[in-house]
Amino acid sequence: MPIIINSGIIIFSSIIIYFAGKKFANISSKIGDYFDLPRDIKGATLDAVSSSLPELLVALYSVIFFQKFEVGIGTIAGSALFNLLIIIGVCVFVAPVTFKVSRKVISRDALFYMIAVFSLVILLIYFKVWGLSIALLLLFIYLFYLRDMIGHTRAYREEAEQKIIKKIKIKKEVSFFFLFMLIIGVATFFLTNSAMELSYVLNISPIIIAFTIIALATSFPDMVISVTNAKKGDIDDAVSNVLGSNTFNILVGLGLPLLIYVLYNGALVIEFANLEIIFGLLGSTILLLYFLADDQILSKRQAGILLFMYLVFVTYIVSLAI
């Protein structure tokens, strides 16, 4: 009976996150247009942050309410892998144009994403106790990323010949922005709670549940935004959303909850036994950048490889729980 109840709550919460996340991301996009942000900047910042809200909340809940920060790490790693392999792979197939990514997105968003992934790998391998310095390091790297974004935005506005302001009721959009944030927050709490209870009932590591079930549910908003952009032919938007979202998840999604916890309770002992998850994420990142290294184009064959890799890796991770 507990399995059925928790499974039902997980499914219902995931549906709410999907629809609320879709509305939330749409409002965020309108706000970005209102402030005349470049498309790729909007994809890597407002779109990425809004679609990453569920992962951030899972990390917050896992460390504050459940004292299992590893669940947040597993969710963020699983979501990052899903974004990288599944979302980009699907985007290649739905795009009506050649899936060519600009050098600007690769040199900026991919660079900072690689820094984020390498930072996570090093921290999990060499540091078993995470304190204030690690939290500040993660947030500090993200601030550098934002600084770079601000510079690109200024350059874009200086080059623009005419500024077009979207006519929207900004106060109304901001009000709905916080409303849907609240809805996602409540749904994410029940999702996290039920997923952890399910892991105890099934005697499966919470990290495995986080990497698969929670990560999949929290990645729906990213999928909606990137696929929608890809269908419009906005390739840079789609890719910058994925890379920006993953960067935000790792640096802020882990750094901010860790900072809050450390300020109230002191340093946190990290017991992350499934390092193959992190190495899988690192390997997938290197493979994607290798595909883009020559001509910045992803072919459908390469996209198929990305999709296949995700299925193989998730099958392997699930087999660890059997």
N, C-alpha and C positions, 0 to 999 in steps of 0.2 A: 504493500500500500504506500509506504513512504516514497518508493521509486516512482510510482505513478503520479503522486501529488507533486513531487519535486520536478519531475519531467514536464508536467503540465504547466507549472509556474515558469520554468525555463522557456518553454515554447511561447507562452503568452507574453512574457517579458520581452522576448526577442522580437515579437511582432510589434509591440509598442515602441521599442527602440528603433525599429525599421521605419515606421510611419512618422514618429516624432522626429527622428533623425533626418528624414527626408525634408520635412517642413523646416526644421532648424537650419539645415544646410542651405535651403533656398533663401531663407531670410538673411542668413550670413552673406550669401552671394549678392543680394540686393544692397546690403549695407556697404559691401566692398565697391560696388558700382557707384553708389552714391558719393563715396569719397574718392572716386576716380583712381582706383588702384589698377596698375597694369594687370593683365589677365594672369600671367604666370606668378606674379607676386600674390595676387588674391588666392590663387590655387594653393600656393605654398604656405600661406598664413591664415587668412580667415576661413577658407574652405577646409584647410587641413586641421586647424584648431577645433572648428565646430564639429567636424566628423570624428575627431579624436576624443571628444568629451567622454564617451562611455568608457574608454580604456583608462583615462585619467581617474574617473570615479571608481572604477574597479580597484585600481591601485590604492586610492584613498581608503576605500572601505576595507580592503584586505589588511591594511596595516593598522588602521585605527580601531575598527570594530572586531576583526577576527584575528589580529596579531599574526597574520600569515602574509608577509610582504612578498614571499616567493610566488604567491598566487598572482599578484600584480605583475611581477617579472614575467611569469609564464604567459599571462594574457597578452602583455605587450609584445613579447617575442612571437607568439602565435599570430597575433594580429598583423605584425610587421611582415611575417612570412606570407600570410594570406594576401596582404596588399601587394607585395612585391611579385608573387608568382601568379596568383589567381586573377587579381584585378587587372594588372598590366596585361596578362595573357588574354583575358576576355576583351579588353580594350582594343587590342590589335585586331581581333576578329570582327569587332563591330564598327571600327573606324572606316569611314567612306573614302579615306585618302591614305596615302603611304604613311606608315607610322614612323615618322622621322622626328626625333627629339632635338631641339636646338642645343647648341654648345653652351649657351647661357644656363640652361636648366641643369645640364650635366656638370658644368664647372662650379655652379653654386649649390644647388639642392643636393646633387649626388655627392659632392665633396663633403658637405656637412653631415649628410646621412652616414657616409663611411666613417667619419670621425666619431659619430654617435655609436655606431655598431662596434668599432674597435674599442672605444671607451668601456662599453658594457662588457665585452669579452674580457678585457684586462681586469676590470673590477671584480667580476665573478670568479676569475681564476686566482688572483693574487690577494684579494681582500675579503676576509670572512666577516669582518665587523665594519659596518657602514655607519659613519658618523656625520657630523656637521660639514666637515671638509669635502666629503664626497657629494653631499647634497648641493653644496655651493658650486662645486666643480661642474656638475651636470647643468645647473641653471646658468652658470657663467658662459659655458659653451653655447647655449641657446641664445643668450644675449648677443653674442658675437654674430650669430646667424641673423638675428633681427637687425643688427646694425648694418649688415650687408644688404638686407632687404630694403632698409630705409634709403641707403645710398642708391640702389637701383630705382626706387620709386622717384626720388628727386631727379635723377637723370631722365627718366621717362617723362616726367611733367615738364621738364625744361625743353625737351625735344618736341613735345606735343604742340601742334599748331593751334588746336582748338580744344577747349575743355567742355565736354558734354556732361551735364548734370542730370542724372536720372530723377524724374519727378516721383518721389515716393514720400509717404508720410513717415518720416524717420522715427518720431516718437512712438508711433503705432508699431513699427517694425521692431524697435528695440524692446517694447513691452512684450511682444510675442516671442522675441528672442529669449528672454528670461523665463517666460512661461514654459516653453518647450524644453528649456534647460532643466527646469524643475521636474517636468514629466520624465525626461530621460534619467534624471538622478534617482527618482523613486523606482523606476523600472530596473535600472542597473543594480540597485541595492538588492531587490528581490531576486534578480538573476544571479548575482554573486552568492547570496545566502543559500539559495536552493542548489546551485552547482556544488558548493562546498559540502552541503548536507548529503547530496547524491554521491560525492566522492567517498564520504565516510560509510554510507550504506553499502556501496559496492566494493569498499576496501581498495580504492584506487587512489593513487597519489593526487592531491589537489592540484599539483602542477600540471599533470596530464590533462585533467578536466579543464584547467584554465587555458592550456595551450590549444585545445580542440574546441570544446563547446563554447566557453566564454569568449574566446578570441573570435570565433566565427560570428557569434551574435553581435559583438561590439564592432565588427568590421562592416556591417550593413551600410551605415552612412557613407563610408569611404567608397564602397562599391557604387552606390547611387550617384555620387558626385562625379567620380572618374568616368564611369560608363556613359553618363549623360554628356559629359564634355567630349569624350571620344566619338560619340555618335554625331556630334556637331562638327567634328573635324578639328577640335581644339586639342591637339596632341600635347602641347606643352602644359596646358591646364591639367589634363588628366594625369600626366606623369609627375608634375610638380606637386599635385595634391597628395599623391602616394608617398613621394619622398619627403615632402614637408610634414605629412601626418606621421610617418615613421620617426622622423627626427624629433618631432614634438613629443611623441609617445615615450621615447627612450630618455630624452633629456628632461622634459618637464613632467611627463607622466610618472617618472620614477623620482626625479629630483624634488618636486614639490611635496608629495606625500612623505618622502623621507625627511625633508626639512621640518615639516609640521610635527612628525613623530619625535624626531631627535630633540626639538626644542622643549617638548613636554616630558619625554621619557628617557632621553639619553640615546647612546649608540645602539644600533640594532645588529644582532647576529644573523647573518644570511646563511641559510642551509639550502642551497640550490643544487640538488644532486644530479639533475638531468642536463648536464652541460652540452650534450649532443644537440639539444634544441638551439642553443646559442651558436654552436659551430655550423649547424644547418643554415641558420640565418646568415651567418658570415659568408658561407660558401655560395648561397643563392645570390647574395649581393654582388660578390665578385663575378659570378657567371653573367648576371644581367649587364654589368658594366663592360664585361668582355664582349658581349653581343653588340653593345652600342659603341665600342671603341673605334671601329673602323669608319663607318659612314653615318653613325647615329640613327640607323634604321633597324627596326625590329621586324623581321619577316613572320609570316604565319607559321612557318616551320619552327622558328625559334620560340614563338609564343606557345606552340604545342609542347615543346620541351619544358618550358616553365610550368605549364599546367600538369604535365606528367610528373615532374619532379615533386610538386606539392603533394600529389596523391601518394607517391612512393614514400615520401618522408613522413606524412601523417600516418600512413599505414604502419610504418616502423614504430612511431611513437606510441600508437595505440596498442601495438603488439607487446610493448613493455608492460602494459597494465594487465595483460592476460596471464 
